[in-house]
Every structure is written in structure tokens, then in C-alpha cells.
Amino acid sequence: MERKKCRNSTSEHYNEKIVASFRSYNSLQDSVKDHSLFLINNKRYRKHGLFEAKDYISQAQALENAGYSTAEDKKGNRIYAELLIDVIRSYNLQLIDNKVETK
């Protein structure tokens, strides 16, 4: 799996642009595999209950609590879980979890 580092602008903090390091891949498969390994191999995600969470809402909150993203609103409140949950719901991705659970 080949991965490269790149730097891009990000706007995780309200009304502020910063340049941050990201990983870049040659394929979607490499990206998904490395992202999974990143989460599994970083103890902070286990410590915050990511792998014990029983639903997408709890997982989103665990990611936020573990510091996965620094996204904030204008008052400085972290909002990553809320943003992620909104994306999941807007595409009905929670239905995928429901299908897996019923098998």
C-alpha cells in the first residue's frame, strides 16, 4: 500500500483556514485499509469507546471525544459528531448498519 503525504487547507475551526497534513492514496481500497488501521492502532479510539459503540451516533461521538477532528462552531464547541451524523442521515447510510445487524 503506497501512501503519500500532502498538505491542504482545511476549515475545521470556525471562520479560520489552516494548512494541515493529510494522507493521499493511489486507490480507494488503500485509503479504506489504512484508515481502518489508523483507527485500530491508535489507542485513543479504543479508550473513547469507538469499537464498543452500538450505533452510528455513539461511534460519531466517540470519534469526536477521541479528538479525530477539531471542527468547532463559532462559540468553540466541538461539532464533528453532529456534522458526521448529519451526513450519515442525509444519505441514509444508517440503513447499511441496519442491514448488517439483521444478517
Secondary structure, 3 states (H helix, E strand, C coil): CCEEEEEEEECCCCCCCEEEEEEEECCHHHHHHHHHHHHHHCHHHHHCCCCCCCCHHHHHHHHHHCCCCCCECCCCCECHHHHHHHHHHHCCCHHHHHHHHCC
